[in-house]
Amino acid sequence: MNITPECPEDDSDIERLLDIAFGQDRVGKTVYRLRAGVAPVADLGAVIREDGVLKGSLRFWPVVIGEARVPALLLGPVAVAPADRGKGYARALIWQGLDRARELGYGIVLLVGDEPYYLKFGFTRALTKGLELPGPVDLRRFLGLELRSHALAGVSGMVHRANPDEARAGSLPACESAA
Ligand SMILES: CC(C)(COP(=O)(O)OP(=O)(O)OC[C@H]1O[C@@H](n2cnc3c(N)ncnc32)[C@H](O)[C@@H]1OP(=O)(O)O)[C@@H](O)C(=O)NCCC(=O)NCCS
């Protein structure tokens, strides 16, 4: 399985995959309020392609928590092409993404997703009890992970979009074919 950094030319294929995976109305979800007008973290976007065909993708967005504006990551969207599910693609993308996020110094990762799937990575609802999201969600699906011990201790309040100066600067790497 070949995981590579997301590059600019991946964008249209990723958007198509996300429409298939989540439906075109996905942008109405609360998590999209945290992404609106903010670029995903360039260092963390990753894709899986086979023979040039996009099979899976994962992005992370920068967010901040509470009045203290504690930096965190919002994991997702993660999606795998329907015909390729159950082969471990999402698991590989997520483990690699979390490792890379830790290397980059992030301590907190949040997401809205199915706890039964995300438990194996260590995400729990218990860690987000003191946090709020800026719109309706099924709170059982609002999960957190500490990449650094006790990174969420004492952290509470609303999760906000990151301002440009709080988001990790950087741009996507050039595509290999364009290099
Ligand atoms: C969820 C998704 C990304 C998983 O991709 P994948 O590459 O098939 O996942 P993996 O191969 O790593 O893991 C598959 C395993 O997770 C399980 N699984 C998948 N989705 C699950 C869910 N929502 N809840 C619980 N378990 C789930 C599968 O049953 C399978 O179990 P097994 O290993 O015991 O057979 C993919 O199904 C997808 O794109 N779904 C639509 C978009 C989506 O829901 N994204 C996640 C948002 S929360």
Ligand as a Chemical Component Dictionary entry (heavy atoms), coordinates in Angstrom:
data_LIG
# 
_chem_comp.id                   LIG 
_chem_comp.type                 NON-POLYMER 
_chem_comp.pdbx_formal_charge   0 
_chem_comp.three_letter_code    LIG 
# 
loop_
_chem_comp_atom.comp_id 
_chem_comp_atom.atom_id 
_chem_comp_atom.alt_atom_id 
_chem_comp_atom.type_symbol 
_chem_comp_atom.charge 
_chem_comp_atom.model_Cartn_x 
_chem_comp_atom.model_Cartn_y 
_chem_comp_atom.model_Cartn_z 
_chem_comp_atom.pdbx_ordinal 
LIG C1  C1  C 0 -14.896 4.314  7.459  1  
LIG C2  C2  C 0 -13.937 4.045  6.300  2  
LIG C3  C3  C 0 -13.023 5.245  6.110  3  
LIG C4  C4  C 0 -13.119 2.803  6.687  4  
LIG O1  O1  O 0 -12.213 2.539  5.638  5  
LIG P1  P1  P 0 -11.516 1.105  5.464  6  
LIG O2  O2  O 0 -10.273 1.291  4.689  7  
LIG O3  O3  O 0 -12.514 0.132  4.994  8  
LIG O4  O4  O 0 -11.186 0.777  6.982  9  
LIG P2  P2  P 0 -10.179 -0.315 7.516  10 
LIG O5  O5  O 0 -9.922  -1.322 6.434  11 
LIG O6  O6  O 0 -9.059  0.336  8.161  12 
LIG O7  O7  O 0 -11.023 -0.976 8.659  13 
LIG C5  C5  C 0 -12.084 -1.791 8.321  14 
LIG C6  C6  C 0 -12.648 -2.347 9.613  15 
LIG O8  O8  O 0 -13.331 -1.314 10.313 16 
LIG C7  C7  C 0 -14.687 -1.673 10.465 17 
LIG N1  N1  N 0 -15.490 -0.479 10.316 18 
LIG C8  C8  C 0 -15.611 0.299  9.218  19 
LIG N2  N2  N 0 -16.454 1.320  9.487  20 
LIG C9  C9  C 0 -16.856 1.160  10.768 21 
LIG C10 C10 C 0 -17.718 1.887  11.594 22 
LIG N3  N3  N 0 -18.344 2.966  11.168 23 
LIG N4  N4  N 0 -17.878 1.438  12.856 24 
LIG C11 C11 C 0 -17.258 0.332  13.312 25 
LIG N5  N5  N 0 -16.414 -0.389 12.565 26 
LIG C12 C12 C 0 -16.228 0.032  11.292 27 
LIG C13 C13 C 0 -14.952 -2.673 9.348  28 
LIG O9  O9  O 0 -16.028 -3.487 9.683  29 
LIG C14 C14 C 0 -13.641 -3.441 9.317  30 
LIG O10 O10 O 0 -13.595 -4.336 10.394 31 
LIG P3  P3  P 0 -12.627 -5.644 10.319 32 
LIG O11 O11 O 0 -11.213 -5.152 10.181 33 
LIG O12 O12 O 0 -12.887 -6.323 11.610 34 
LIG O13 O13 O 0 -13.093 -6.392 9.107  35 
LIG C15 C15 C 0 -14.693 3.713  4.991  36 
LIG O14 O14 O 0 -15.630 2.698  5.250  37 
LIG C16 C16 C 0 -15.407 4.903  4.392  38 
LIG O15 O15 O 0 -14.833 5.625  3.576  39 
LIG N6  N6  N 0 -16.656 5.104  4.809  40 
LIG C17 C17 C 0 -17.427 6.244  4.334  41 
LIG C18 C18 C 0 -16.894 7.529  4.925  42 
LIG C19 C19 C 0 -16.816 7.502  6.437  43 
LIG O16 O16 O 0 -17.748 7.051  7.112  44 
LIG N7  N7  N 0 -15.677 7.991  6.975  45 
LIG C20 C20 C 0 -15.423 7.993  8.375  46 
LIG C21 C21 C 0 -16.091 9.121  8.998  47 
LIG S1  S1  S 0 -16.344 8.889  10.705 48 
# 
loop_
_chem_comp_bond.comp_id 
_chem_comp_bond.atom_id_1 
_chem_comp_bond.atom_id_2 
_chem_comp_bond.value_order 
_chem_comp_bond.pdbx_ordinal 
LIG C1  C2  SING 1  
LIG C2  C3  SING 2  
LIG C2  C4  SING 3  
LIG C2  C15 SING 4  
LIG C4  O1  SING 5  
LIG O1  P1  SING 6  
LIG P1  O2  DOUB 7  
LIG P1  O3  SING 8  
LIG P1  O4  SING 9  
LIG O4  P2  SING 10 
LIG P2  O5  DOUB 11 
LIG P2  O6  SING 12 
LIG P2  O7  SING 13 
LIG O7  C5  SING 14 
LIG C5  C6  SING 15 
LIG C6  O8  SING 16 
LIG C6  C14 SING 17 
LIG O8  C7  SING 18 
LIG C7  N1  SING 19 
LIG C7  C13 SING 20 
LIG N1  C8  SING 21 
LIG N1  C12 SING 22 
LIG C8  N2  DOUB 23 
LIG N2  C9  SING 24 
LIG C9  C10 SING 25 
LIG C9  C12 DOUB 26 
LIG C10 N3  SING 27 
LIG C10 N4  DOUB 28 
LIG N4  C11 SING 29 
LIG C11 N5  DOUB 30 
LIG N5  C12 SING 31 
LIG C13 O9  SING 32 
LIG C13 C14 SING 33 
LIG C14 O10 SING 34 
LIG O10 P3  SING 35 
LIG P3  O11 DOUB 36 
LIG P3  O12 SING 37 
LIG P3  O13 SING 38 
LIG C15 O14 SING 39 
LIG C15 C16 SING 40 
LIG C16 O15 DOUB 41 
LIG C16 N6  SING 42 
LIG N6  C17 SING 43 
LIG C17 C18 SING 44 
LIG C18 C19 SING 45 
LIG C19 O16 DOUB 46 
LIG C19 N7  SING 47 
LIG N7  C20 SING 48 
LIG C20 C21 SING 49 
LIG C21 S1  SING 50 
# 
